[in-house]
Amino acid sequence: MSRQFSFDLFRLNIEDIDDLLSVGNVRRLRGDDAIREVLEAATAPDRDQMQLTRTALFKWSLRNYLNLKELCDGREVVHLVLARSLLEKHGEIVTDEGLDYGTSSAMPPLASTAVCLFDLSRHLVAIEHTGELSQTAWKDFIEKILAAAASHMELWSTIQLEPVPEQNGILGLFKSFDRVTRMKVTLRIPNPELNRYTQELYKDLSNSGVREITQDMKNPNGMSKAEDARPYASAVLAEQGYKKGEVYFEGVREDKFEQASSGSTAARGRVKGLRDFVRGLKANAKTKEASRALNAIVEEIDRLHPAPENE
């Protein structure tokens, strides 16, 4: 119980799949009930994804679906575990005669795991930061598993995880320019937590039927940095995680022309002394200790990314 539980924070975005042949006749992923169904469906073994590298064969899986709403003071949190199993490894093998080069396998295979907490009340996702998985392509494979689950449900949408940057990561960079001459950002507009800066932008895009928009705004004399202007609202919405990829800026800072981007690194949360307990949530899901642990994590999520003053 001494090790801290560390996690990276992501925004849950819904991305619709293009379907030019069946416009109006396809089912889209909408609403928290449907998201829950996709998360639960993702734990079926036939949603697992294989990864073949130069020296190894891995299997990626999602397991241990738990709805923890009753433990989080009404906050709807869904628990999953992401696992990468080592099926085969190619390398040196010790034999009675010496060393040989070949493929070794184990059954059942050993797995490296990471706890995933989907906070559906705010559409935020806390992914455990581990030394074994954090430097792998875990994000690609969890999204592939979720896409396979949505496809199984005949949904023409999928779930994407977008890094939520540290507070003022994008907005602070925007403000740091004396003159912003270019700003490029792709925004997603499914289920935003609105504040006073983003309400008008969201209303405009929603009324226009737009769910994703790429903005490449330019003015060599400098764009408005006012809080009620489009560039500021776009920067705020992107900082909330409703974006696709990085936000790119060009402009003048301290009398020098500079180019910069932000938004690819997720905010890191830490809760002391809970790592082993959180990893055992499936066995401890109905205890008071589990409730205290989950509420501590929720508090850390809210500290990293406070809820808007007016949603």
C-alpha positions in Angstrom: 0.0 0.0 0.0 3.0 2.3 0.0 3.4 2.9 -3.7 1.6 5.8 -5.3 -1.0 5.3 -8.1 0.1 7.4 -11.0 -2.1 8.0 -14.0 -2.3 10.0 -17.3 -5.5 11.9 -18.0 -7.3 11.7 -21.3 -10.6 13.0 -22.8 -13.1 10.5 -24.1 -14.0 11.6 -27.6 -16.5 10.0 -30.0 -15.3 9.9 -33.6 -17.8 8.9 -36.3 -16.7 6.7 -39.2 -17.3 8.0 -42.7 -20.0 6.0 -44.5 -20.8 7.5 -47.9 -23.0 4.6 -49.0 -25.5 4.5 -46.1 -26.1 8.0 -45.1 -28.9 8.2 -42.6 -29.2 4.5 -42.2 -26.4 3.8 -39.8 -26.2 3.7 -36.0 -23.9 6.2 -34.3 -22.5 6.0 -30.8 -24.4 8.5 -28.7 -25.0 8.8 -25.0 -23.4 7.4 -21.8 -25.5 4.2 -21.9 -24.1 3.3 -25.3 -20.6 4.1 -24.2 -21.0 1.8 -21.2 -22.2 -1.0 -23.5 -19.1 -0.5 -25.7 -16.8 -0.7 -22.7 -18.4 -3.9 -21.5 -18.4 -5.4 -24.9 -14.7 -4.6 -25.3 -13.9 -7.2 -22.6 -14.9 -10.2 -24.7 -12.0 -12.4 -25.8 -12.7 -12.0 -29.5 -12.1 -8.2 -29.3 -8.4 -8.9 -28.3 -5.8 -7.5 -30.7 -2.5 -9.1 -31.8 0.7 -7.2 -32.1 3.7 -8.7 -34.0 7.0 -7.1 -33.5 10.5 -8.0 -34.9 11.2 -10.2 -31.9 7.9 -10.9 -30.1 4.2 -11.6 -30.4 1.8 -9.9 -28.0 -1.9 -10.0 -27.3 -3.7 -6.9 -26.1 -6.9 -7.3 -24.0 -9.4 -5.4 -21.9 -10.9 -7.3 -18.9 -12.5 -6.8 -15.5 -15.4 -4.4 -16.3 -16.8 -2.9 -13.1 -19.3 -0.1 -12.7 -18.2 1.7 -9.6 -20.9 4.4 -9.4 -22.1 3.3 -6.0 -18.6 3.8 -4.6 -17.9 7.3 -6.0 -20.7 9.4 -4.4 -22.7 9.3 -7.6 -19.9 9.9 -10.0 -20.1 7.3 -12.7 -16.8 5.5 -13.0 -16.2 2.4 -15.0 -13.2 0.2 -14.3 -11.3 -1.8 -16.9 -7.8 -3.4 -17.0 -5.7 -3.2 -20.1 -3.3 -6.2 -20.4 -0.5 -7.0 -22.8 0.3 -10.7 -22.8 3.6 -12.0 -24.1 2.7 -15.0 -26.4 6.1 -15.6 -28.0 9.6 -14.2 -27.7 12.4 -14.7 -30.2 15.9 -14.7 -28.8 18.7 -16.8 -27.2 17.6 -20.0 -25.6 19.7 -22.1 -23.2 19.9 -25.8 -24.1 21.8 -28.7 -22.7 24.4 -28.3 -25.5 24.8 -24.5 -25.1 22.9 -21.5 -26.5 20.6 -21.5 -29.5 18.5 -18.9 -31.2 14.8 -19.5 -31.4 11.3 -18.8 -30.2 10.1 -19.3 -26.7 6.4 -19.4 -25.6 4.5 -19.8 -22.3 1.0 -21.0 -21.6 -0.7 -19.3 -20.0 1.3 -16.2 -21.0 2.5 -13.6 -18.5 0.8 -10.2 -18.9 1.7 -6.6 -18.1 -1.4 -4.6 -16.9 -2.7 -1.1 -16.4 -5.9 0.0 -14.6 -8.2 2.2 -16.7 -10.9 4.4 -15.0 -13.5 5.9 -17.3 -15.2 8.8 -15.6 -18.4 9.0 -17.6 -19.7 11.9 -15.5 -17.1 14.1 -17.1 -15.9 12.0 -20.1 -12.4 11.8 -18.7 -10.2 8.7 -18.5 -7.4 8.0 -16.1 -5.0 5.5 -17.5 -2.4 4.0 -15.0 1.1 5.1 -15.8 3.3 2.0 -15.5 6.9 1.4 -16.4 6.0 -1.7 -18.4 3.3 -0.3 -20.7 3.7 3.5 -20.8 6.5 3.4 -23.4 4.5 0.9 -25.6 1.8 1.5 -28.3 -0.9 0.9 -25.6 -3.1 3.8 -26.8 -3.3 2.5 -30.3 -4.3 -0.9 -29.1 -6.9 0.1 -26.5 -8.5 2.2 -29.3 -8.4 -0.8 -31.6 -10.1 -3.0 -29.0 -12.8 -0.3 -28.4 -13.3 0.0 -32.2 -13.7 -3.7 -32.5 -16.4 -3.6 -29.8 -18.3 -0.8 -31.5 -18.1 -2.6 -34.8 -19.5 -5.8 -33.2 -22.4 -3.6 -32.0 -22.8 -2.4 -35.6 -22.0 1.2 -34.6 -20.5 3.6 -37.1 -18.5 5.4 -34.4 -15.6 4.7 -32.2 -14.0 5.9 -29.0 -10.8 7.9 -29.1 -8.6 9.0 -26.2 -7.1 12.5 -26.5 -4.5 13.7 -24.0 -5.8 16.4 -21.6 -2.7 18.7 -21.2 -1.6 20.3 -18.0 -3.6 23.4 -17.0 -2.7 26.3 -19.2 -0.6 24.1 -21.4 -2.3 25.2 -24.6 -3.9 28.4 -23.3 -0.6 29.4 -21.7 1.3 28.9 -24.9 -1.3 31.0 -26.8 -1.1 33.8 -24.3 2.7 33.7 -24.3 2.9 35.1 -27.8 3.0 38.9 -28.2 1.3 38.4 -31.6 -0.3 35.2 -32.8 -0.1 35.1 -36.6 -1.3 31.5 -37.1 -3.2 28.9 -35.1 -4.1 25.5 -36.5 -6.3 23.1 -34.5 -8.8 20.3 -35.1 -11.7 20.4 -32.6 -14.2 17.7 -31.8 -17.6 18.7 -30.5 -19.5 15.6 -29.1 -20.0 16.1 -25.4 -18.1 19.2 -24.1 -18.0 20.6 -20.6 -18.8 24.2 -21.5 -17.7 27.3 -19.8 -18.2 31.0 -20.6 -15.4 31.0 -23.2 -16.7 28.0 -25.3 -20.5 28.2 -25.2 -20.9 30.4 -28.3 -18.4 28.4 -30.3 -20.1 25.1 -29.3 -23.6 26.6 -30.1 -22.4 27.8 -33.5 -20.9 24.4 -34.5 -23.8 22.4 -33.0 -26.4 24.5 -34.9 -24.4 24.0 -38.1 -24.4 20.2 -37.6 -20.6 20.1 -37.3 -18.9 17.4 -35.1 -15.3 17.9 -36.1 -13.7 21.0 -37.6 -10.1 21.9 -38.6 -9.3 25.6 -38.2 -6.2 27.1 -39.8 -6.5 30.8 -38.7 -4.0 33.3 -40.0 -3.3 37.0 -39.8 0.2 38.4 -40.3 -0.8 41.4 -38.3 -1.9 39.2 -35.4 -5.2 37.6 -34.4 -7.4 38.8 -31.6 -6.5 37.4 -28.2 -9.6 38.6 -26.5 -11.5 36.1 -24.4 -14.7 36.5 -26.5 -12.9 35.9 -29.8 -12.7 32.6 -31.8 -9.0 31.9 -31.3 -9.3 32.1 -27.5 -12.4 29.9 -27.4 -10.7 27.3 -29.7 -7.6 27.2 -27.4 -9.9 26.7 -24.3 -11.8 23.9 -26.0 -8.6 22.2 -27.1 -7.2 22.4 -23.6 -10.3 20.6 -22.4 -9.2 17.7 -24.6 -11.8 18.2 -27.3 -9.2 18.1 -30.1 -7.4 15.8 -32.4 -3.7 16.0 -32.2 -1.6 19.0 -31.3 -2.4 22.7 -31.5 0.1 24.6 -33.7 1.0 28.2 -33.3 3.1 30.7 -35.2 3.8 34.3 -34.0 6.1 36.8 -32.5 7.4 36.4 -29.0 10.0 38.8 -27.5 10.6 40.3 -31.0 11.4 36.9 -32.5 9.3 34.8 -34.9 8.6 31.4 -33.3 6.7 28.2 -34.1 5.4 26.0 -31.3 2.9 23.3 -30.6 1.2 21.8 -27.5 -1.3 19.2 -26.5 0.4 15.8 -27.1 1.4 15.2 -23.5 -1.3 14.2 -20.9 -1.5 15.7 -17.5 0.0 13.3 -14.8 -1.9 12.6 -11.6 -0.6 10.9 -8.4 -2.3 9.5 -5.4 -0.1 8.3 -2.6 -0.3 4.8 -1.2 -3.0 3.4 -3.4 -1.3 1.5 -6.3 -1.6 -2.0 -5.0 -5.2 -1.4 -3.7 -6.4 0.0 -7.0 -4.9 -3.0 -8.8 -7.0 -5.2 -6.6 -10.3 -3.4 -7.1 -12.0 -6.4 -8.6 -11.6 -8.3 -5.3 -12.2 -5.2 -3.1 -15.0 -3.5 -5.0 -17.5 -3.4 -2.2 -15.4 -2.2 0.7 -15.2 1.2 2.3 -11.5 1.3 1.5 -12.4 1.0 -2.2 -14.7 3.9 -1.9 -12.1 6.1 -0.2 -9.5 5.1 -2.8 -11.8 5.9 -5.8 -12.9 9.2 -4.3 -9.2 10.2 -3.8 -8.6 9.5 -7.5 -11.6 11.4 -8.5 -10.4 14.4 -6.4 -7.1 14.2 -8.2 -8.8 14.2 -11.6 -10.7 17.3 -10.6 -7.5 18.9 -9.3 -5.7 18.3 -12.6 -8.6 19.4 -14.7 -11.2 21.4 -12.7 -14.8 21.2 -13.9 -16.0 24.3 -15.7 -17.7 27.0 -13.6 -20.8 26.7 -15.7 -21.3 23.6 -17.7 
